[in-house]
């Protein structure tokens, strides 16, 4: 028994490091899983009972998904075709209006401004997160043991911070009067920043939001990058170095090709996460000043629940979901291919 | 050999800057929570609270309804995690160990559900809860949080189950166990660490959830994230109390993470990176 439980642990190998994340072990484990069951199944000549078994096992999960995820999705779509404001909500009226909400949104310059802003917001964040995370992952790989541990702990703290708590702390760091950031900038000699109100301007609000999102998201990428690097055989680096390759060349010819699945998957995950991020944008400044920092999820929420135009909010939600769907389609194609290879 | 790339000093200097960048906000939250008011609002920031006080924590704890928020959060979170664990174990076993028609579709749905845009579906969730007379209970929140963590739980457990050698189960079946018995007696005990870490990550997700509670059930379903976000307004500019509240909210998660990361970061990244 002891032997077997050890084999289980190989999935998350213990080492002296603070953070251990093995990406490639999962691929190896998955490979063994894929081929074997097929043979057993067909050889055994399964009866009706065992043929039904998987479906029975999946039944609760399927029911839950349909009821708790499918239903809200469907409901959102239905609401988007209704004229539903506070009056209709309180009086339980259903007023179908066809595509009116969509026409209104698609011809509204505000909606397109929000959409454009969301795209830029996502792009900026994801580039910063991926580049920053990759560089920090490489750095972790280069540091001595103690420094690596210290940096890992710092990264872990940022990663573990609950979003709402982190947002509150950032509001405090950037507080107009008592914020330590303003004090620091003043000390550096930038005296006009001593009492600067970061929330008074679109760009400085976004600066705070982006800093917060990047701060929270980099650790995930950095840890995975570091874990990925530890799976690359040392001989590959040595061979590249023998050929006279510099750091950049090594990244391009050894690291990137080896970790391509990691880069693809993480980038798309970050795109989706950043695109959807709500709490950071909403809680920092409520989409203000003057609606200028609203991104799509915040816009859907504020127009719908805040403005009590629930039908309009639902239409924005559906448009957001469609855009997410387009992003995800590509991502899932890659994922499904991976699943086929298992 | 390795260091020759950058030299010795620069990586360390950069690392120190990064350590400050990532750790400082967390440190600043905790430090502010312990500071005297005069140190919080001083023109020159006080970096180390030598004169520490617990006053802000008692302000926060004695705030109206604090314990309601704690109890609600705990109930909803534990309920969501337990239910999702049961449902997920069954499903994970099926997709990790069995081949059947529709398996791939199910896996795809699970991956997509993991990306579900809950942030924009709040209106629908609210109306569904209302139409089913559930606005006065914690049930809708529990169920929807359960759904939020379910796909991730299935995905991670699937990995843990797949890692248990198949031969173990087969030898148990040769010894006369049924498949169910083989699962309960052989696999289940080996899954304990997986179940632990999966449920803890589920716990963190549900504990943190914010957008949904913002609209659904504001009155009866008060949970801690909502409490925290309302704190600034409730206490005006009482940053000490706000940071004490944030610290109390974050500490359980920070501690869980420290315990978890060695064992479970592998599982987390498997689940996350693969979908």
Contacts between the chains, C-beta under 8 A, distances in Angstrom:
chain1	res1	chain2	res2	distance
A	4	B	164	7.9
A	4	B	165	6.3
A	4	B	168	5.9
A	4	B	190	7.1
A	5	B	190	6.0
A	7	B	163	7.7
A	7	B	165	6.0
A	8	B	160	7.8
A	8	B	163	5.5
A	8	B	164	6.0
A	8	B	190	5.5
A	8	B	193	7.7
A	9	B	193	7.9
A	10	B	163	7.8
A	11	B	159	7.3
A	11	B	160	7.4
A	11	B	163	4.7
A	11	B	266	5.8
A	11	B	267	7.3
A	11	B	270	8.0
A	12	B	262	7.4
A	12	B	263	5.8
A	12	B	264	6.8
A	12	B	265	7.2
A	12	B	266	3.6
A	12	B	267	6.4
A	13	B	266	7.8
A	14	B	262	6.5
A	18	B	261	7.2
A	18	B	262	7.8
A	19	B	261	5.7
A	19	B	262	7.7
A	19	B	265	5.9
A	20	B	261	7.7
A	20	B	262	5.8
A	20	B	265	6.1
A	20	B	266	6.3
A	21	B	265	4.5
A	21	B	266	5.4
A	21	B	268	7.8
A	21	B	269	4.7
A	22	B	266	5.1
A	22	B	269	8.0
A	23	B	269	6.1
A	23	B	270	7.3
A	23	B	273	6.0
A	25	B	266	7.1
A	26	B	159	6.1
A	26	B	266	7.7
A	26	B	270	4.2
A	26	B	274	6.7
A	29	B	159	7.2
A	29	B	162	5.6
A	29	B	163	5.1
A	30	B	159	8.0
A	30	B	162	6.3
A	32	B	162	7.7
A	32	B	166	7.9
A	33	B	96	6.4
A	33	B	97	8.0
A	33	B	162	4.1
A	33	B	166	7.9
A	36	B	166	5.8
A	37	B	97	6.2
A	37	B	98	6.3
A	37	B	99	5.0
A	37	B	166	7.7
A	38	B	99	5.2
A	41	B	98	7.5
A	41	B	99	5.4
A	50	B	179	7.4
A	51	B	100	7.5
A	53	B	94	7.5
A	53	B	98	6.9
A	53	B	179	7.6
A	54	B	94	4.2
A	54	B	95	7.9
A	54	B	98	4.4
A	54	B	100	4.3
A	54	B	103	7.3
A	55	B	100	7.2
A	55	B	102	7.9
A	57	B	90	4.4
A	57	B	91	6.1
A	57	B	93	6.0
A	57	B	94	3.9
A	57	B	98	7.9
A	58	B	90	7.4
A	58	B	91	5.3
A	58	B	94	5.3
A	58	B	95	7.8
A	58	B	106	6.0
A	60	B	86	7.7
A	60	B	87	4.5
A	60	B	90	6.2
A	60	B	91	7.4
A	61	B	87	5.2
A	61	B	88	6.9
A	61	B	90	7.1
A	61	B	91	3.9
A	61	B	150	6.7
A	61	B	154	6.4
A	62	B	106	7.6
A	64	B	87	6.0
A	64	B	146	7.2
A	64	B	147	6.1
A	64	B	150	6.2
A	65	B	109	6.6
A	65	B	113	5.9
A	65	B	147	7.1
A	65	B	150	7.3
A	65	B	151	8.0
A	68	B	143	5.7
A	68	B	144	6.0
A	68	B	146	7.2
A	68	B	147	3.8
A	69	B	113	5.7
A	69	B	116	5.7
A	69	B	147	5.5
A	71	B	124	7.8
A	71	B	128	6.2
A	72	B	121	4.6
A	72	B	124	4.2
A	72	B	125	5.2
A	72	B	128	6.3
A	72	B	144	8.0
A	73	B	121	6.7
A	73	B	124	7.5
A	75	B	121	8.0
A	75	B	124	3.8
A	75	B	127	6.4
A	75	B	128	6.0
A	76	B	120	7.4
A	76	B	121	5.3
A	76	B	123	7.0
A	76	B	124	4.3
A	79	B	123	6.4
A	79	B	124	6.3
A	79	B	127	7.2
A	89	B	127	7.9
A	136	B	18	6.5
A	139	B	11	6.0
A	139	B	14	6.4
A	139	B	15	6.4
A	139	B	18	7.5
A	141	B	2	7.8
A	142	B	2	5.9
A	142	B	3	6.9
A	142	B	5	6.7
A	142	B	6	6.4
A	142	B	11	5.2
A	143	B	11	5.7
A	143	B	12	7.2
A	143	B	15	5.7
A	144	B	12	7.8
A	147	B	11	7.7
A	147	B	12	5.8
A	147	B	15	5.1
A	150	B	15	7.3
A	150	B	19	5.7
A	151	B	15	5.1
A	151	B	18	6.0
A	151	B	19	5.6
A	151	B	22	7.9
A	153	B	23	7.6
A	154	B	18	6.9
A	154	B	19	4.3
A	154	B	20	8.0
A	154	B	21	7.9
A	154	B	22	4.0
A	154	B	23	4.0
A	155	B	22	5.5
A	156	B	257	6.2
A	156	B	258	7.1
A	156	B	261	6.2
A	157	B	22	6.6
A	157	B	23	5.5
A	157	B	26	4.5
A	157	B	254	6.6
A	158	B	22	4.4
A	158	B	23	7.4
A	158	B	25	7.3
A	158	B	26	6.9
A	159	B	257	7.1
A	160	B	250	7.7
A	160	B	253	5.5
A	160	B	254	4.9
A	160	B	256	7.7
A	160	B	257	3.7
A	160	B	258	7.8
A	161	B	25	7.6
A	161	B	26	6.2
A	161	B	250	5.8
A	161	B	253	7.5
A	161	B	254	7.4
A	162	B	204	7.9
A	162	B	207	7.0
A	162	B	208	4.6
A	162	B	225	7.4
A	162	B	249	6.1
A	162	B	250	5.4
A	162	B	253	5.4
A	163	B	208	5.8
A	163	B	210	6.6
A	164	B	208	6.9
A	164	B	210	5.5
A	164	B	225	4.5
A	164	B	228	5.1
A	164	B	229	5.8
A	164	B	246	7.9
A	164	B	249	7.1
A	165	B	29	7.1
A	165	B	228	6.6
A	165	B	246	4.2
A	165	B	247	7.8
A	165	B	249	5.2
A	165	B	250	4.2
A	166	B	25	7.0
A	168	B	29	7.9
A	168	B	228	6.4
A	168	B	229	7.6
A	168	B	231	7.6
A	168	B	232	7.2
A	168	B	242	6.2
A	168	B	243	7.6
A	168	B	246	4.9
A	169	B	25	4.9
A	169	B	26	7.5
A	169	B	28	6.6
A	169	B	29	4.5
A	169	B	243	7.3
A	169	B	246	6.2
A	170	B	25	6.7
A	171	B	232	7.4
A	172	B	28	7.3
A	172	B	29	7.5
A	172	B	32	6.7
A	172	B	239	5.8
A	172	B	242	7.1
A	172	B	243	6.5
A	173	B	25	6.1
A	173	B	28	6.4
A	175	B	239	7.4
A	177	B	41	7.6
A	178	B	40	6.8
A	178	B	41	5.3
A	178	B	239	6.9
A	180	B	28	6.5
A	180	B	45	4.9
A	183	B	43	7.6
A	183	B	44	7.2
A	183	B	45	5.4
A	215	B	21	7.5
A	215	B	22	6.9
A	215	B	25	7.1
A	218	B	22	7.9
A	219	B	22	7.3
A	220	B	269	8.0
A	220	B	272	7.6
A	223	B	265	6.6
A	223	B	269	7.5
A	224	B	269	5.4
A	224	B	273	6.5
A	227	B	265	7.9
A	227	B	266	7.9
A	227	B	269	7.0
A	247	B	5	5.3
A	262	B	273	6.7
A	265	B	273	4.8
A	265	B	274	7.0
A	265	B	275	7.8
A	266	B	273	6.5
A	269	B	272	6.5
A	269	B	273	7.3
A	272	B	115	5.4
A	276	B	117	5.9
A	276	B	119	5.4
A	278	B	119	4.1
A	278	B	210	7.6
A	278	B	211	5.0
A	279	B	210	4.9
A	279	B	211	6.7
A	282	B	211	7.7
A	283	B	210	7.7
A	283	B	229	5.9
A	296	B	120	7.5
A	297	B	117	7.4
A	297	B	119	4.2
A	297	B	120	5.3
A	297	B	211	7.9
A	300	B	119	7.8
A	300	B	120	4.6
A	301	B	119	7.1
A	301	B	120	7.2
A	301	B	122	6.3
A	301	B	211	7.0
A	301	B	214	7.9
A	301	B	215	7.8
A	304	B	122	7.6
A	304	B	123	4.8
A	305	B	122	6.4
A	305	B	123	6.2
A	305	B	126	7.6
A	305	B	214	7.9
A	305	B	215	5.0
A	310	B	123	5.1
A	310	B	127	7.7
A	313	B	123	5.4
A	314	B	123	5.7
A	314	B	124	7.0
A	316	B	120	7.4
A	317	B	117	7.5
A	317	B	120	3.7
A	317	B	121	6.4
A	317	B	123	7.1
A	317	B	124	8.0
A	320	B	117	6.5
A	320	B	120	5.0
A	321	B	117	5.4
A	321	B	120	6.5
A	324	B	115	7.3
A	324	B	117	5.6
A	328	B	112	6.7
A	328	B	115	5.8
A	332	B	108	6.7
A	332	B	111	6.2
A	332	B	112	6.8
A	332	B	275	7.7
A	335	B	111	5.9
A	335	B	274	6.9
A	335	B	275	4.8
A	336	B	104	7.5
A	336	B	108	6.5
A	338	B	274	7.0
A	339	B	104	6.8
A	339	B	107	6.3
